[in-house]
Amino acid sequence: MNNRHLRRIAVTVSAAAMLPLALTACSGDSDTSSDSGADKAASSAPAKETESAATMDEPFGPGCASVPKEGAGSFDGMAQDPVATAASNNPALSTLVAAVKQAGLVDTLNSAENITVFAPTNDAFAKIPKADLDKLLTNKAELTKVLTAHVVGQKLTPQQLEKGSFDTLAKTKLTTAGSGEEYTVNDSSKVVCGNVPTANATVYIVDTVLMPAA
């Protein structure tokens, strides 16, 4: 066997020995790249879910802009107090708070557990003719009925308001409809700032007083 033939055999054997090593290296690079992509996808998915969940838990609506940013009347401050006390720290709800005191419902609302209050703004009460409002505020029985018609005995999420019907503490029916950040109550009152937490209640601030049927 001549030297030239021996060299060919040596080259062939060497190439065959290197082939598995090359394949292994390529396979390792591919796995690493794939694993890296999977890791990135896995790490980003929970972050999006968490962000979405957090957003759904926050107050919403154009009226939220008027809520104080700091102090007892802010969202953080209201979350620390029971609902009647929390409302008393919000300047936009001063008429409601005066009505609640007039009806003797402060302790009732503050001691209740897991309720939802649809809280009319000062502007909502201003829609009622003054003579009618003055008459209502001096009639404790009627005032109590009106105010408790704004209270549902369970905490309601925005999703539950999409097409809801609920019993109130006044033993009347309260209906809701809407989606996203736009909801109406009893087909007449709009939620202007919703999903506001207090220590014992969820508050939906509305632009019209809900007058129960006679």
MIKOLMAR-864096 format. One record per residue (C-alpha): residue in one letter; x, y negated, z negated. Coordinates in Angstrom, 3 decimals. Each point is the difference from the previous one (the first is absolute). Example, Ala and Ser with C-alpha at 12.3 -4.5 7.8 and 13.67 -1.06 7.14 Angstrom:
MIKOLMAR-864096
@type->A	c1->12.300	c2->4.500	c3->-7.800
@type->S	c1->1.370	c2->-3.440	c3->0.660
END
This chain:
MIKOLMAR-864096
@type->M	c1->0.000	c2->0.000	c3->0.000
@type->N	c1->1.617	c2->-3.300	c3->1.099
@type->N	c1->0.330	c2->-3.136	c3->-2.066
@type->R	c1->-2.621	c2->-1.902	c3->2.024
@type->H	c1->-2.662	c2->2.632	c3->-0.745
@type->L	c1->0.872	c2->-0.048	c3->-3.702
@type->R	c1->-0.456	c2->-3.781	c3->-0.155
@type->R	c1->-3.509	c2->0.274	c3->1.511
@type->I	c1->-0.993	c2->2.547	c3->-2.634
@type->A	c1->1.325	c2->-2.232	c3->-2.786
@type->V	c1->-1.959	c2->-3.040	c3->1.276
@type->T	c1->-3.213	c2->2.028	c3->0.246
@type->V	c1->0.334	c2->1.353	c3->-3.551
@type->S	c1->0.736	c2->-3.456	c3->-1.377
@type->A	c1->-3.056	c2->-1.514	c3->1.692
@type->A	c1->-2.232	c2->2.761	c3->-1.311
@type->A	c1->1.271	c2->-0.579	c3->-3.529
@type->M	c1->-0.705	c2->-3.727	c3->0.152
@type->L	c1->-3.534	c2->0.304	c3->1.381
@type->P	c1->-1.744	c2->1.033	c3->-3.283
@type->L	c1->1.745	c2->-2.843	c3->-1.822
@type->A	c1->-1.242	c2->-2.537	c3->2.547
@type->L	c1->-3.542	c2->1.352	c3->-0.174
@type->T	c1->0.046	c2->-0.119	c3->-3.803
@type->A	c1->1.169	c2->-3.626	c3->0.016
@type->C	c1->-2.727	c2->-1.033	c3->2.452
@type->S	c1->-2.656	c2->1.803	c3->-2.019
@type->G	c1->1.161	c2->-1.690	c3->-3.216
@type->D	c1->-0.178	c2->-3.449	c3->1.596
@type->S	c1->-3.523	c2->0.656	c3->1.263
@type->D	c1->-1.231	c2->1.252	c3->-3.383
@type->T	c1->1.448	c2->-3.013	c3->-1.775
@type->S	c1->-1.678	c2->-2.393	c3->2.403
@type->S	c1->-3.308	c2->1.829	c3->-0.316
@type->D	c1->0.196	c2->0.111	c3->-3.787
@type->S	c1->0.809	c2->-3.693	c3->-0.107
@type->G	c1->-3.049	c2->-0.839	c3->2.111
@type->A	c1->-2.244	c2->2.158	c3->-2.166
@type->D	c1->1.388	c2->-1.587	c3->-3.161
@type->K	c1->-0.724	c2->-3.484	c3->1.376
@type->A	c1->-3.551	c2->0.963	c3->0.941
@type->A	c1->-0.610	c2->1.576	c3->-3.406
@type->S	c1->1.350	c2->-3.014	c3->-1.855
@type->S	c1->-2.008	c2->-2.525	c3->2.018
@type->A	c1->-3.395	c2->1.774	c3->-0.183
@type->P	c1->-0.504	c2->-0.221	c3->-3.793
@type->A	c1->0.997	c2->-3.670	c3->0.063
@type->K	c1->-2.784	c2->-0.797	c3->2.478
@type->E	c1->-2.553	c2->1.957	c3->-2.020
@type->T	c1->1.027	c2->-1.764	c3->-3.206
@type->E	c1->-0.192	c2->-3.407	c3->1.652
@type->S	c1->-3.477	c2->0.751	c3->1.389
@type->A	c1->-1.280	c2->1.242	c3->-3.365
@type->A	c1->1.347	c2->-3.082	c3->-1.765
@type->T	c1->-1.682	c2->-2.325	c3->2.496
@type->M	c1->-3.388	c2->1.676	c3->-0.508
@type->D	c1->0.208	c2->-0.610	c3->-3.753
@type->E	c1->0.526	c2->-3.748	c3->0.289
@type->P	c1->-2.639	c2->-2.759	c3->-0.165
@type->F	c1->-1.158	c2->-1.205	c3->3.409
@type->G	c1->-2.064	c2->-2.732	c3->1.620
@type->P	c1->0.272	c2->-3.716	c3->0.803
@type->G	c1->-1.222	c2->-1.026	c3->-3.458
@type->C	c1->3.026	c2->1.629	c3->-1.620
@type->A	c1->2.107	c2->-2.975	c3->1.101
@type->S	c1->-1.696	c2->-2.177	c3->-2.641
@type->V	c1->0.907	c2->2.334	c3->-2.858
@type->P	c1->2.827	c2->-1.466	c3->-2.144
@type->K	c1->3.414	c2->1.484	c3->0.736
@type->E	c1->1.067	c2->0.093	c3->-3.632
@type->G	c1->-1.500	c2->0.083	c3->-3.475
@type->A	c1->-3.103	c2->1.584	c3->-1.471
@type->G	c1->-2.098	c2->-0.796	c3->3.087
@type->S	c1->2.381	c2->1.680	c3->2.441
@type->F	c1->-0.536	c2->3.533	c3->1.231
@type->D	c1->2.661	c2->1.286	c3->-2.397
@type->G	c1->-1.548	c2->-1.948	c3->-2.866
@type->M	c1->-3.557	c2->1.151	c3->0.727
@type->A	c1->1.171	c2->3.603	c3->0.070
@type->Q	c1->0.982	c2->-0.286	c3->-3.666
@type->D	c1->-3.410	c2->-1.194	c3->-1.283
@type->P	c1->-3.515	c2->1.530	c3->-0.090
@type->V	c1->-2.229	c2->-1.304	c3->2.756
@type->A	c1->-1.928	c2->-2.828	c3->-1.718
@type->T	c1->3.206	c2->-1.387	c3->-1.509
@type->A	c1->1.838	c2->0.381	c3->3.310
@type->A	c1->-2.768	c2->-1.887	c3->1.837
@type->S	c1->0.165	c2->-2.838	c3->-2.531
@type->N	c1->3.586	c2->-0.631	c3->1.096
@type->N	c1->-0.975	c2->-0.391	c3->3.676
@type->P	c1->-1.147	c2->-3.594	c3->0.757
@type->A	c1->-2.139	c2->1.166	c3->2.948
@type->L	c1->-2.183	c2->2.082	c3->-2.340
@type->S	c1->-0.783	c2->-2.573	c3->-2.695
@type->T	c1->-3.749	c2->-0.125	c3->0.743
@type->L	c1->-0.230	c2->3.786	c3->-0.191
@type->V	c1->1.871	c2->0.008	c3->-3.298
@type->A	c1->-2.365	c2->-2.638	c3->-1.430
@type->A	c1->-2.976	c2->2.115	c3->1.098
@type->V	c1->1.489	c2->3.148	c3->-1.548
@type->K	c1->0.482	c2->-1.841	c3->-3.304
@type->Q	c1->-3.537	c2->-1.413	c3->0.180
@type->A	c1->-1.398	c2->3.528	c3->0.459
@type->G	c1->2.127	c2->1.392	c3->-2.836
@type->L	c1->1.700	c2->2.528	c3->2.302
@type->V	c1->3.668	c2->-0.721	c3->-0.762
@type->D	c1->0.438	c2->2.885	c3->-2.442
@type->T	c1->-2.116	c2->2.325	c3->2.150
@type->L	c1->2.207	c2->-0.531	c3->3.056
@type->N	c1->3.283	c2->-0.038	c3->-1.910
@type->S	c1->-0.734	c2->3.262	c3->-1.801
@type->A	c1->-1.316	c2->1.910	c3->3.034
@type->E	c1->2.317	c2->2.525	c3->1.623
@type->N	c1->0.761	c2->0.461	c3->3.699
@type->I	c1->-2.561	c2->-2.384	c3->1.464
@type->T	c1->-0.155	c2->-2.098	c3->3.158
@type->V	c1->-1.093	c2->-3.639	c3->-0.155
@type->F	c1->-1.113	c2->-1.939	c3->3.060
@type->A	c1->0.854	c2->-3.483	c3->-1.242
@type->P	c1->-1.654	c2->-3.021	c3->1.664
@type->T	c1->2.181	c2->-3.082	c3->0.409
@type->N	c1->-0.958	c2->-3.495	c3->-1.143
@type->D	c1->-0.924	c2->-0.737	c3->3.627
@type->A	c1->-2.306	c2->3.032	c3->-0.018
@type->F	c1->-1.946	c2->-1.409	c3->-2.968
@type->A	c1->-0.040	c2->-3.419	c3->1.691
@type->K	c1->-2.098	c2->1.519	c3->2.817
@type->I	c1->-2.862	c2->0.415	c3->-2.481
@type->P	c1->-2.146	c2->-3.157	c3->-0.273
@type->K	c1->0.922	c2->-1.812	c3->-3.220
@type->A	c1->-3.495	c2->0.177	c3->-1.471
@type->D	c1->-0.125	c2->3.761	c3->0.584
@type->L	c1->3.492	c2->0.512	c3->-1.423
@type->D	c1->-0.788	c2->-2.051	c3->-3.117
@type->K	c1->-3.167	c2->2.036	c3->-0.520
@type->L	c1->1.927	c2->3.257	c3->0.410
@type->L	c1->2.681	c2->-1.036	c3->-2.492
@type->T	c1->-2.618	c2->-0.716	c3->-2.675
@type->N	c1->-1.839	c2->3.303	c3->0.465
@type->K	c1->2.196	c2->2.540	c3->-1.755
@type->A	c1->-1.954	c2->3.082	c3->1.075
@type->E	c1->-0.038	c2->-0.996	c3->3.661
@type->L	c1->3.625	c2->-1.136	c3->-0.104
@type->T	c1->1.043	c2->3.343	c3->-1.504
@type->K	c1->-1.822	c2->1.842	c3->2.778
@type->V	c1->1.701	c2->-2.075	c3->2.700
@type->L	c1->3.479	c2->0.358	c3->-1.475
@type->T	c1->-0.237	c2->3.733	c3->-0.659
@type->A	c1->-1.211	c2->0.458	c3->3.590
@type->H	c1->3.585	c2->-0.908	c3->0.926
@type->V	c1->1.510	c2->2.847	c3->-2.044
@type->V	c1->0.414	c2->3.635	c3->1.045
@type->G	c1->0.876	c2->2.620	c3->-2.616
@type->Q	c1->3.024	c2->1.393	c3->1.831
@type->K	c1->3.156	c2->-1.323	c3->1.597
@type->L	c1->-0.464	c2->-0.345	c3->3.756
@type->T	c1->2.781	c2->0.101	c3->2.570
@type->P	c1->-0.205	c2->-1.940	c3->3.277
@type->Q	c1->-0.558	c2->3.306	c3->1.811
@type->Q	c1->-3.135	c2->0.616	c3->-2.081
@type->L	c1->-1.390	c2->-3.354	c3->1.123
@type->E	c1->0.033	c2->0.946	c3->3.687
@type->K	c1->-3.534	c2->1.367	c3->-0.203
@type->G	c1->-1.024	c2->0.113	c3->-3.644
@type->S	c1->-3.069	c2->0.008	c3->-2.202
@type->F	c1->0.489	c2->-0.308	c3->-3.749
@type->D	c1->-2.077	c2->-0.326	c3->-3.159
@type->T	c1->0.620	c2->-3.151	c3->-2.023
@type->L	c1->-0.246	c2->-0.587	c3->-3.733
@type->A	c1->-3.266	c2->-1.841	c3->0.710
@type->K	c1->-1.358	c2->3.274	c3->1.435
@type->T	c1->-0.152	c2->-1.523	c3->3.475
@type->K	c1->1.629	c2->1.203	c3->3.216
@type->L	c1->3.047	c2->-1.716	c3->1.423
@type->T	c1->1.026	c2->0.764	c3->3.589
@type->T	c1->3.282	c2->-0.689	c3->1.735
@type->A	c1->1.290	c2->0.216	c3->3.558
@type->G	c1->3.141	c2->-0.860	c3->1.939
@type->S	c1->3.562	c2->1.126	c3->0.600
@type->G	c1->3.599	c2->-1.180	c3->-0.227
@type->E	c1->-0.120	c2->-3.292	c3->-1.883
@type->E	c1->-3.559	c2->-1.059	c3->0.904
@type->Y	c1->-2.920	c2->1.168	c3->-2.126
@type->T	c1->-3.533	c2->-1.193	c3->-0.695
@type->V	c1->-2.134	c2->0.690	c3->-3.063
@type->N	c1->-3.800	c2->0.330	c3->0.217
@type->D	c1->0.234	c2->-1.159	c3->3.647
@type->S	c1->0.464	c2->-3.603	c3->-1.115
@type->S	c1->3.039	c2->-0.548	c3->-2.178
@type->K	c1->3.550	c2->0.252	c3->1.349
@type->V	c1->3.016	c2->1.216	c3->-1.950
@type->V	c1->2.513	c2->-2.873	c3->0.063
@type->C	c1->2.602	c2->1.592	c3->-2.259
@type->G	c1->-0.269	c2->3.704	c3->-0.698
@type->N	c1->1.648	c2->2.796	c3->-1.948
@type->V	c1->1.133	c2->-2.251	c3->-2.854
@type->P	c1->1.040	c2->2.081	c3->-3.022
@type->T	c1->-0.759	c2->-0.821	c3->-3.621
@type->A	c1->0.669	c2->2.114	c3->-3.079
@type->N	c1->-3.379	c2->1.733	c3->0.165
@type->A	c1->-1.496	c2->-0.878	c3->3.375
@type->T	c1->0.485	c2->-0.627	c3->3.690
@type->V	c1->-1.263	c2->-3.387	c3->1.189
@type->Y	c1->-1.308	c2->-0.979	c3->3.415
@type->I	c1->-0.470	c2->-3.772	c3->0.194
@type->V	c1->-3.026	c2->-0.860	c3->2.174
@type->D	c1->-1.337	c2->-3.164	c3->1.635
@type->T	c1->-3.712	c2->0.408	c3->-0.832
@type->V	c1->-1.872	c2->0.819	c3->-3.205
@type->L	c1->-1.787	c2->3.365	c3->0.224
@type->M	c1->-3.570	c2->-0.625	c3->-1.000
@type->P	c1->-1.840	c2->3.223	c3->-0.910
@type->A	c1->-3.438	c2->0.569	c3->1.485
@type->A	c1->-2.814	c2->-1.155	c3->-2.225
END
